[in-house]
Every structure is written in C-alpha cells, then in structure tokens.
C-alpha cells in the first residue's frame, strides 16, 4: 500500500522518486522550441535551455563550486616591519572584506558572484567611494541591468546601469575604474 506522501505526489503530478519529470523543450537558434527526449539536454542538437530548465546536475555543480569559493576566508595582509605578512583589521580593504555592503556578507557576495559567473559567463560589481577616494561599499549588478559604453572621442570605457532591464539609455554611467568586471565567456562584447 503506498504511503500518504506517495499518494499526494501522484495527485500533484510529481510521480515516484526518480521518475521522469518531462516533457521539456529547448530553444533553437531561430527562436523555435523543440521537444527534448527523456535523456536529452539539448546540447547535441544545439538547443538552449533557460536557467529554469537547467539540468539538475549542472545546477548542482555550479552551486557546489560557488559554495566552496564562498567558504574561503579572505584577509587583507600587510607587510610588517619584520618582513612578515600579518592580517590587517583596520584597513579599508579589511572593512570591505568583512562587510562589502549593508545587505550582504562577503561570503554571500562571493557565492552569488561565482554562481553568476558560471551560469552567465560574467559578473559585475561596482564600488562606492568616500571623499578620500577609498572604497567603502561593493555592490553586485544583475546581469541584464548593465551594458558597456565606449566614449567615441576619448575611447574611455563606462558601464551603464539601469534600475530595470537593459535599455538603450541607462540611468547611471560609471567609469571602468569603479567597476570589477569578472569575465569568463563574454559572447556579446569583448569587454
């Protein structure tokens, strides 16, 4: 006799543990959707699947790596008078490594940055400076909320940020010196 949990799963359409959860589909190069077979992930037919349809094994691998990196302890080391490196607890860099901003710890910002790098191929931070030009805050920027702008006259690089999805006219322009752009695979633009 099946348990109450197994009956509830079958009523909700989840099926038995380990059973196929399909049907799934993948998007082709022209934007058309094609059905995926029981053991397919779309790679062989060059079909793209969104993050909501990411194979669970790929998602688990990305998150495993992101959690491992986020558990690494970061310290700001300074060279002492005796030529030995000692941790600094009062420098601006040490402060950023403890509290990068008011809503995330350093472990959280690293976990989310590494996960975004592995899912999207790149991640972006921008920094806020005080009146002494020291960095006081670091903020992550969602992938679809920024774009790159190159000044046609001076060829300086700026990053445009928007409060909503990517638009032609950004809300803010930030110079490249105040941006940490972590790049792995950037098919849209070489920067």
Kinemage of the C-alpha trace (Angstrom):
@kinemage 1
@onewidth
@group {chain A} dominant
@subgroup {mainchain}
@vectorlist {calphas} color= white
{ca unk a 1} P 0.000 0.000 0.000
{ca unk a 2} L 1.501 3.369 -0.996
{ca unk a 3} L 2.155 5.881 1.739
{ca unk a 4} L 0.228 9.103 2.108
{ca unk a 5} L 3.222 11.057 0.747
{ca unk a 6} L 3.391 8.861 -2.374
{ca unk a 7} L -0.337 9.318 -2.963
{ca unk a 8} L -0.032 13.103 -2.568
{ca unk a 9} L 2.858 13.146 -5.047
{ca unk a 10} L 0.845 11.198 -7.604
{ca unk a 11} L -2.152 13.541 -7.175
{ca unk a 12} L 0.075 16.573 -7.732
{ca unk a 13} L 1.708 15.002 -10.773
{ca unk a 14} L 5.182 14.539 -9.252
{ca unk a 15} L 5.258 10.752 -9.669
{ca unk a 16} L 7.560 8.358 -7.887
{ca unk a 17} L 11.048 9.387 -6.809
{ca unk a 18} L 13.462 9.213 -9.750
{ca unk a 19} L 10.716 9.161 -12.377
{ca unk a 20} L 10.816 11.356 -15.474
{ca unk a 21} L 9.507 14.889 -14.851
{ca unk a 22} L 9.053 15.865 -18.517
{ca unk a 23} L 8.114 16.849 -21.090
{ca unk a 24} L 10.797 19.512 -21.579
{ca unk a 25} L 11.720 21.607 -24.583
{ca unk a 26} L 14.719 23.610 -25.772
{ca unk a 27} L 15.033 26.747 -27.909
{ca unk a 28} L 16.757 26.552 -31.277
{ca unk a 29} L 18.926 29.202 -32.919
{ca unk a 30} L 15.944 30.743 -34.729
{ca unk a 31} L 13.853 31.022 -31.554
{ca unk a 32} L 11.710 27.937 -32.197
{ca unk a 33} L 11.005 25.445 -29.405
{ca unk a 34} L 11.682 21.708 -29.872
{ca unk a 35} L 10.736 18.824 -27.561
{ca unk a 36} L 13.543 17.116 -25.663
{ca unk a 37} L 13.613 13.380 -25.184
{ca unk a 38} L 13.695 11.581 -21.876
{ca unk a 39} L 17.524 11.553 -21.649
{ca unk a 40} L 18.323 14.701 -23.661
{ca unk a 41} L 19.573 18.076 -22.525
{ca unk a 42} L 19.516 19.697 -25.995
{ca unk a 43} L 23.299 20.025 -26.340
{ca unk a 44} L 23.573 17.513 -29.195
{ca unk a 45} L 21.015 19.449 -31.264
{ca unk a 46} L 22.369 22.902 -30.255
{ca unk a 47} L 19.231 23.722 -28.305
{ca unk a 48} L 19.434 26.206 -25.460
{ca unk a 49} L 17.601 25.673 -22.198
{ca unk a 50} L 16.947 28.508 -19.770
{ca unk a 51} L 18.012 28.506 -16.119
{ca unk a 52} L 14.568 27.377 -15.108
{ca unk a 53} L 15.155 24.271 -17.228
{ca unk a 54} L 18.848 23.786 -16.408
{ca unk a 55} L 19.723 20.126 -15.902
{ca unk a 56} L 19.838 19.477 -12.161
{ca unk a 57} L 23.373 18.047 -12.334
{ca unk a 58} L 24.733 21.218 -13.979
{ca unk a 59} L 22.977 23.412 -11.411
{ca unk a 60} L 24.334 21.283 -8.559
{ca unk a 61} L 27.896 21.519 -9.926
{ca unk a 62} L 27.700 25.304 -10.247
{ca unk a 63} L 26.325 25.729 -6.748
{ca unk a 64} L 28.894 23.312 -5.303
{ca unk a 65} L 31.714 25.419 -6.741
{ca unk a 66} L 30.091 28.681 -5.646
{ca unk a 67} L 29.634 27.405 -2.078
{ca unk a 68} L 33.238 26.178 -1.944
{ca unk a 69} L 34.583 29.578 -3.010
{ca unk a 70} L 32.287 31.438 -0.618
{ca unk a 71} L 33.637 29.422 2.313
{ca unk a 72} L 37.200 30.619 1.708
{ca unk a 73} L 38.210 33.223 4.265
{ca unk a 74} L 39.514 36.454 2.781
{ca unk a 75} L 42.024 38.611 4.672
{ca unk a 76} L 43.942 41.765 3.904
{ca unk a 77} L 47.628 41.082 4.621
{ca unk a 78} L 50.169 43.871 5.146
{ca unk a 79} L 53.954 43.655 5.275
{ca unk a 80} L 55.168 44.311 8.808
{ca unk a 81} L 58.496 45.810 9.902
{ca unk a 82} L 59.918 42.295 10.324
{ca unk a 83} L 59.191 41.441 6.643
{ca unk a 84} L 56.331 39.106 7.567
{ca unk a 85} L 52.794 39.348 6.290
{ca unk a 86} L 50.263 39.943 9.042
{ca unk a 87} L 46.491 40.356 8.790
{ca unk a 88} L 45.230 43.921 8.928
{ca unk a 89} L 41.907 44.521 10.645
{ca unk a 90} L 41.708 48.310 10.330
{ca unk a 91} L 42.368 48.987 6.659
{ca unk a 92} L 39.677 49.942 4.147
{ca unk a 93} L 40.232 46.643 2.311
{ca unk a 94} L 39.746 44.670 5.541
{ca unk a 95} L 36.489 46.545 6.146
{ca unk a 96} L 35.219 45.662 2.643
{ca unk a 97} L 36.174 42.011 3.176
{ca unk a 98} L 34.107 41.942 6.381
{ca unk a 99} L 31.065 43.937 5.202
{ca unk a 100} L 31.008 44.726 1.481
{ca unk a 101} L 27.635 46.496 1.782
{ca unk a 102} L 24.727 46.880 4.179
{ca unk a 103} L 22.743 43.850 2.952
{ca unk a 104} L 25.308 41.107 2.162
{ca unk a 105} L 28.232 39.449 3.863
{ca unk a 106} L 31.413 38.753 1.930
{ca unk a 107} L 30.502 35.046 1.749
{ca unk a 108} L 27.100 35.887 0.226
{ca unk a 109} L 28.518 38.283 -2.351
{ca unk a 110} L 31.139 35.705 -3.353
{ca unk a 111} L 28.596 32.879 -3.613
{ca unk a 112} L 26.307 34.956 -5.842
{ca unk a 113} L 29.202 36.303 -7.942
{ca unk a 114} L 30.723 32.888 -8.625
{ca unk a 115} L 27.304 31.388 -9.405
{ca unk a 116} L 26.560 34.207 -11.854
{ca unk a 117} L 29.985 33.814 -13.468
{ca unk a 118} L 29.401 30.112 -14.003
{ca unk a 119} L 25.791 30.491 -15.187
{ca unk a 120} L 26.190 33.629 -17.339
{ca unk a 121} L 29.931 33.757 -18.111
{ca unk a 122} L 30.478 37.069 -16.329
{ca unk a 123} L 29.551 39.037 -13.229
{ca unk a 124} L 29.829 42.692 -12.279
{ca unk a 125} L 30.421 44.726 -9.117
{ca unk a 126} L 30.555 48.466 -8.770
{ca unk a 127} L 32.190 50.317 -5.901
{ca unk a 128} L 31.164 53.377 -3.922
{ca unk a 129} L 33.963 55.675 -2.781
{ca unk a 130} L 34.118 58.179 0.069
{ca unk a 131} L 35.540 61.725 -0.023
{ca unk a 132} L 39.098 60.325 0.425
{ca unk a 133} L 38.601 58.145 -2.685
{ca unk a 134} L 38.654 54.959 -0.575
{ca unk a 135} L 36.234 52.159 -1.409
{ca unk a 136} L 33.509 51.931 1.239
{ca unk a 137} L 30.914 49.662 -0.440
{ca unk a 138} L 30.774 46.987 -3.123
{ca unk a 139} L 27.501 46.108 -4.892
{ca unk a 140} L 26.639 43.362 -7.350
{ca unk a 141} L 24.741 44.309 -10.501
{ca unk a 142} L 22.273 41.827 -12.057
{ca unk a 143} L 23.293 40.531 -15.484
{ca unk a 144} L 20.540 42.154 -17.525
{ca unk a 145} L 20.778 45.554 -15.807
{ca unk a 146} L 24.082 46.827 -17.226
{ca unk a 147} L 25.758 47.451 -20.550
{ca unk a 148} L 29.102 48.756 -21.781
{ca unk a 149} L 29.567 52.201 -23.323
{ca unk a 150} L 32.730 53.409 -25.051
{ca unk a 151} L 33.154 57.168 -25.457
{ca unk a 152} L 33.736 57.765 -29.204
{ca unk a 153} L 36.140 60.679 -28.660
{ca unk a 154} L 38.294 59.661 -25.706
{ca unk a 155} L 37.725 55.877 -26.046
{ca unk a 156} L 37.143 55.670 -22.291
{ca unk a 157} L 35.017 52.781 -21.070
{ca unk a 158} L 31.895 53.330 -18.992
{ca unk a 159} L 29.353 50.900 -17.608
{ca unk a 160} L 25.707 51.901 -17.867
{ca unk a 161} L 23.366 50.708 -15.123
{ca unk a 162} L 19.606 50.633 -15.198
{ca unk a 163} L 17.057 50.049 -12.449
{ca unk a 164} L 15.059 47.881 -14.850
{ca unk a 165} L 16.072 45.524 -17.648
{ca unk a 166} L 18.622 46.587 -20.231
{ca unk a 167} L 17.547 49.723 -22.070
{ca unk a 168} L 19.140 51.996 -24.646
{ca unk a 169} L 19.545 54.891 -22.205
{ca unk a 170} L 20.982 53.821 -18.823
{ca unk a 171} L 20.069 55.502 -15.543
{ca unk a 172} L 23.715 55.787 -14.412
{ca unk a 173} L 27.104 55.813 -16.123
{ca unk a 174} L 30.039 54.615 -14.024
{ca unk a 175} L 33.693 54.787 -15.168
{ca unk a 176} L 35.515 51.484 -15.581
{ca unk a 177} L 37.861 52.292 -12.654
{ca unk a 178} L 34.886 51.872 -10.285
{ca unk a 179} L 33.768 48.522 -11.706
{ca unk a 180} L 35.016 44.964 -11.162
{ca unk a 181} L 34.036 43.004 -14.246
{ca unk a 182} L 34.649 39.281 -13.755
{ca unk a 183} L 34.783 37.782 -17.251
{ca unk a 184} L 34.944 34.169 -18.335
{ca unk a 185} L 32.885 33.830 -21.529
{ca unk a 186} L 31.529 37.078 -22.964
{ca unk a 187} L 29.958 36.479 -26.377
{ca unk a 188} L 28.132 39.847 -26.513
{ca unk a 189} L 31.189 42.113 -26.269
{ca unk a 190} L 34.938 41.504 -25.792
{ca unk a 191} L 34.932 43.799 -22.760
